[in-house]
Amino acid sequence: MAISETSEIKSVLSRRREALVWVLIAAYLAAVIRFAWEPSRLAQILAAIGFAGAVAHSSLTYGRKNTLALLIICLTVTFAMENIGAMTGFPFGHYHFEVGAELPHVGAITIIVGGVWFGAGYFAWVVAGTLLGGGDRNLNRRFKVISLPIVAAFVMTQWDFVMDAPESTISKAWIWHDGGGDFGVPLTNYLGWLLTSWMFYQVFALYLARRTDMPPTRRVYELRLAAILFYACSGLTHLTPWFMGQNGEAVDAAGHVWRIQDLREAAVAGMLFTMFFTSILAALRLADDDCRT
């Protein structure tokens, strides 16, 4: 067999593998949009797949050693802050988790919480890096090592801002003991998310800025596009219950009564003007950068 024929066969097989990967990603994201909005066993499985996807994506982008470092940094910071929050009310407010109660715990916090922090947090980090023109690859510049963690923290907190009220007040995945003005969620929760995500992003940025062993940038466009889609679809899942037109009322721990349809509509509105808009900006920046190369 000629060398040219062998190369052509390898190229065809490579394109088929890539097409299969995108089909699997599309199937997973469709399942996220359809089922991830309610705390069920299937939603936990989807979260676990999302965690594995974040680990795989990070390994391709930053290498295994740096991915392990990010995992350690993220889980250390988030489990510490969540346990402090559950015991003292700082920085999130007074709350406790109901979701995943049967799973192993780290202190007072179910293990699934750390996985969700890493999965959502990683893709938010990549989206923020894309918004800043690949800032995660240029962290040796002082401005980027400071600005990227701040932008990433806001991108991450947007995700919580969209999902926290319906997941807590309607689904009771966690309980805010004193309720709060945002459909049963206190403002301190979002400030706590901003602080906690900034902390592990900043530590990771300082760590990554000193590394010289990152893998070469291969398939940057495809990897960043996949991260944007993962992030966007985790917000689009809130369209499903809104389209279903759920009726009834939900009562928070402080005794305030909220209309379920108002909660669902507010989640969709918040998603469109935060997460979805951020995803569009990141996709446009990615397309613009790709056109220049």
C-alpha positions as CSV (number, residue, x, y, z in Angstrom):
1,M,0.0,0.0,0.0
2,A,1.4,3.4,-1.0
3,I,2.3,5.9,1.7
4,S,-0.3,8.4,0.3
5,E,-3.0,5.8,0.5
6,T,-2.1,5.0,4.1
7,S,-2.2,8.7,5.0
8,E,-5.5,9.1,3.4
9,I,-7.0,6.2,5.3
10,K,-5.7,7.6,8.6
11,S,-7.1,11.0,7.7
12,V,-10.6,9.5,7.0
13,L,-10.5,7.5,10.3
14,S,-9.5,10.6,12.2
15,R,-12.4,12.6,10.7
16,R,-14.8,9.8,11.6
17,R,-13.5,9.7,15.2
18,E,-13.9,13.4,15.4
19,A,-17.4,13.2,14.0
20,L,-18.3,10.5,16.5
21,V,-17.0,12.6,19.4
22,W,-19.2,15.5,18.3
23,V,-22.2,13.3,18.0
24,L,-21.7,12.0,21.5
25,I,-21.2,15.6,22.8
26,A,-24.4,16.6,21.1
27,A,-26.4,13.7,22.6
28,Y,-25.0,14.5,26.0
29,L,-25.9,18.2,25.8
30,A,-29.4,17.4,24.5
31,A,-29.8,15.2,27.6
32,V,-28.6,18.0,29.8
33,I,-31.1,20.4,28.3
34,R,-33.9,17.9,28.7
35,F,-33.2,16.4,32.2
36,A,-30.6,18.3,34.2
37,W,-33.0,20.9,35.5
38,E,-34.4,18.7,38.3
39,P,-32.4,16.9,41.0
40,S,-32.8,13.2,40.1
41,R,-30.6,10.2,39.7
42,L,-30.3,10.9,36.0
43,A,-29.3,14.5,36.7
44,Q,-26.6,13.1,39.1
45,I,-25.3,10.8,36.3
46,L,-25.3,13.7,33.9
47,A,-23.3,15.8,36.4
48,A,-20.8,12.9,36.8
49,I,-20.4,12.8,33.0
50,G,-19.9,16.5,33.0
51,F,-17.2,16.2,35.6
52,A,-15.4,13.5,33.6
53,G,-15.8,15.7,30.5
54,A,-14.2,18.6,32.3
55,V,-11.3,16.4,33.4
56,A,-10.8,15.1,29.9
57,H,-11.0,18.6,28.3
58,S,-8.6,20.0,30.8
59,S,-6.1,17.2,30.2
60,L,-6.1,17.9,26.5
61,T,-5.8,21.7,27.1
62,Y,-3.4,21.9,30.0
63,G,-2.0,18.4,30.4
64,R,-2.6,15.8,33.1
65,K,-0.3,17.2,35.8
66,N,-1.9,20.7,35.6
67,T,-5.4,19.2,35.5
68,L,-4.6,17.3,38.7
69,A,-3.4,20.6,40.2
70,L,-6.6,22.4,39.2
71,L,-8.7,19.6,40.6
72,I,-6.8,19.7,44.0
73,I,-7.0,23.5,44.2
74,C,-10.7,23.6,43.3
75,L,-11.8,20.8,45.6
76,T,-9.7,22.1,48.5
77,V,-11.0,25.6,48.3
78,T,-14.6,24.8,47.6
79,F,-15.0,22.0,50.2
80,A,-13.4,24.3,52.8
81,M,-15.6,27.2,51.9
82,E,-18.8,25.1,51.7
83,N,-18.1,23.5,55.1
84,I,-17.3,26.9,56.7
85,G,-20.5,28.2,55.1
86,A,-22.6,25.3,56.4
87,M,-21.3,25.7,59.9
88,T,-21.1,29.5,60.2
89,G,-23.3,31.0,57.4
90,F,-20.2,32.8,56.0
91,P,-19.9,33.6,53.1
92,F,-23.0,32.1,51.5
93,G,-25.6,32.4,54.2
94,H,-27.2,29.7,56.4
95,Y,-28.1,26.6,54.4
96,H,-27.8,22.8,54.2
97,F,-27.8,20.3,51.3
98,E,-30.5,17.8,50.7
99,V,-29.3,16.6,47.3
100,G,-27.0,13.6,47.4
101,A,-27.6,13.0,51.1
102,E,-27.0,9.2,50.5
103,L,-23.6,9.8,48.9
104,P,-20.2,10.1,50.8
105,H,-19.5,13.4,52.5
106,V,-16.5,15.7,53.0
107,G,-17.3,17.2,56.3
108,A,-20.9,18.3,56.1
109,I,-20.9,18.5,52.3
110,T,-21.9,15.8,50.0
111,I,-19.2,14.7,47.5
112,I,-21.3,15.6,44.5
113,V,-21.0,19.3,45.4
114,G,-17.2,19.2,44.7
115,G,-17.7,17.5,41.4
116,V,-20.2,20.2,40.3
117,W,-17.9,23.0,41.4
118,F,-15.1,21.5,39.3
119,G,-17.2,20.7,36.2
120,A,-19.0,24.0,36.0
121,G,-16.0,25.9,37.2
122,Y,-13.7,24.5,34.6
123,F,-15.9,25.3,31.7
124,A,-16.6,28.8,33.1
125,W,-12.8,29.3,33.3
126,V,-12.4,28.4,29.6
127,V,-15.3,30.6,28.5
128,A,-13.7,33.5,30.4
129,G,-10.3,32.7,28.8
130,T,-12.0,32.9,25.4
131,L,-13.6,36.2,26.2
132,L,-10.1,37.5,27.0
133,G,-8.6,36.3,23.8
134,G,-7.0,33.1,25.1
135,G,-6.0,34.7,28.3
136,D,-5.5,31.4,30.0
137,R,-2.5,30.7,27.6
138,N,-0.8,34.1,28.5
139,L,-0.9,34.1,32.3
140,N,2.8,35.2,32.4
141,R,1.4,38.6,31.8
142,R,0.6,40.4,35.0
143,F,-2.7,41.9,33.8
144,K,-4.0,38.5,32.6
145,V,-3.1,36.7,35.8
146,I,-5.3,39.2,37.7
147,S,-8.0,39.9,35.2
148,L,-8.8,36.3,34.1
149,P,-9.7,35.0,37.6
150,I,-12.0,38.0,38.2
151,V,-13.8,37.5,34.8
152,A,-14.0,33.8,35.4
153,A,-15.6,34.3,38.8
154,F,-18.4,36.4,37.4
155,V,-18.9,33.8,34.5
156,M,-19.1,31.1,37.2
157,T,-21.5,33.0,39.4
158,Q,-23.8,33.7,36.5
159,W,-24.4,29.9,36.4
160,D,-25.4,29.8,40.1
161,F,-27.5,33.0,39.7
162,V,-29.6,31.2,37.1
163,M,-30.0,27.9,38.8
164,D,-30.0,28.5,42.5
165,A,-33.6,29.8,43.0
166,P,-35.4,27.0,41.2
167,E,-33.1,24.3,42.5
168,S,-33.5,25.4,46.1
169,T,-37.0,26.9,46.4
170,I,-38.8,24.5,44.1
171,S,-36.7,21.3,44.0
172,K,-35.3,21.7,47.6
173,A,-31.9,20.4,46.6
174,W,-30.6,22.6,49.3
175,I,-32.4,24.8,51.9
176,W,-31.8,28.4,52.7
177,H,-32.7,28.6,56.4
178,D,-33.6,32.3,56.3
179,G,-34.9,32.5,52.8
180,G,-33.9,35.5,50.6
181,G,-35.1,38.2,48.3
182,D,-34.2,36.3,45.1
183,F,-37.1,33.8,45.2
184,G,-35.8,32.5,48.5
185,V,-32.1,32.9,47.9
186,P,-30.1,35.6,49.8
187,L,-27.7,38.0,48.0
188,T,-24.9,36.7,50.3
189,N,-25.1,33.4,48.4
190,Y,-24.0,35.0,45.1
191,L,-21.3,37.1,46.8
192,G,-20.1,33.9,48.4
193,W,-19.9,32.2,45.0
194,L,-18.1,35.1,43.6
195,L,-15.5,35.0,46.4
196,T,-15.1,31.2,46.4
197,S,-14.7,30.9,42.6
198,W,-12.3,33.8,42.5
199,M,-10.2,32.2,45.2
200,F,-9.5,28.9,43.4
201,Y,-9.2,30.6,40.0
202,Q,-6.6,33.0,41.4
203,V,-4.6,30.2,42.9
204,F,-4.7,28.2,39.7
205,A,-3.8,31.3,37.6
206,L,-0.7,31.9,39.8
207,Y,0.2,28.3,39.6
208,L,-0.3,28.1,35.8
209,A,1.7,31.3,35.2
210,R,4.8,29.5,36.4
211,R,4.4,26.4,34.4
212,T,6.3,25.7,31.2
213,D,5.0,22.2,30.6
214,M,1.7,22.9,29.0
215,P,0.9,20.9,25.9
216,P,1.1,22.6,22.4
217,T,-2.1,24.3,21.4
218,R,-3.9,21.7,19.2
219,R,-7.5,21.9,18.1
220,V,-7.9,25.1,20.2
221,Y,-11.0,26.1,18.3
222,E,-12.8,22.8,18.8
223,L,-11.8,22.6,22.5
224,R,-13.0,26.1,23.2
225,L,-16.2,25.7,21.2
226,A,-17.0,22.5,23.2
227,A,-16.5,24.4,26.5
228,I,-18.8,27.2,25.4
229,L,-21.5,24.6,24.5
230,F,-21.2,22.8,27.8
231,Y,-21.5,26.1,29.6
232,A,-24.4,27.4,27.5
233,C,-26.4,24.1,27.7
234,S,-26.2,24.0,31.5
235,G,-28.2,27.3,31.3
236,L,-30.5,26.2,28.5
237,T,-31.8,23.3,30.6
238,H,-34.0,25.8,32.4
239,L,-36.0,26.3,29.2
240,T,-37.4,22.8,29.7
241,P,-39.5,23.3,32.8
242,W,-40.5,26.7,31.6
243,F,-41.9,25.3,28.4
244,M,-43.6,22.6,30.4
245,G,-45.6,25.3,32.1
246,Q,-45.5,24.1,35.7
247,N,-48.1,25.6,38.0
248,G,-48.5,25.8,41.7
249,E,-46.6,27.4,44.6
250,A,-43.3,26.8,46.4
251,V,-42.6,27.9,50.0
252,D,-39.1,28.7,51.2
253,A,-37.8,28.0,54.7
254,A,-38.7,31.5,55.8
255,G,-42.4,30.9,54.9
256,H,-42.5,33.1,51.8
257,V,-44.8,31.7,49.1
258,W,-43.5,32.0,45.5
259,R,-45.4,31.1,42.2
260,I,-43.5,28.3,40.5
261,Q,-44.2,29.8,37.0
262,D,-42.6,33.1,38.2
263,L,-39.5,31.2,39.4
264,R,-39.2,29.4,36.1
265,E,-39.7,32.5,34.0
266,A,-37.2,34.5,36.1
267,A,-34.6,31.7,35.6
268,V,-35.0,31.8,31.9
269,A,-34.9,35.6,31.8
270,G,-31.8,35.6,33.9
271,M,-30.2,32.9,31.8
272,L,-30.8,34.7,28.5
273,F,-29.2,37.9,29.7
274,T,-26.3,36.4,31.6
275,M,-25.1,32.9,30.6
276,F,-26.5,32.9,27.1
277,F,-25.3,36.3,26.3
278,T,-21.8,35.5,27.7
279,S,-21.8,32.3,25.6
280,I,-22.6,34.3,22.5
281,L,-19.8,36.8,23.2
282,A,-17.3,34.0,23.8
283,A,-18.4,32.3,20.5
284,L,-18.1,35.5,18.6
285,R,-14.6,36.2,20.1
286,L,-13.6,32.6,19.2
287,A,-14.8,33.0,15.6
288,D,-13.1,36.3,15.3
289,D,-9.8,35.0,16.6
290,D,-10.0,31.9,14.4
291,C,-10.6,34.1,11.3
292,R,-7.4,36.0,12.1
293,T,-5.2,32.8,12.2
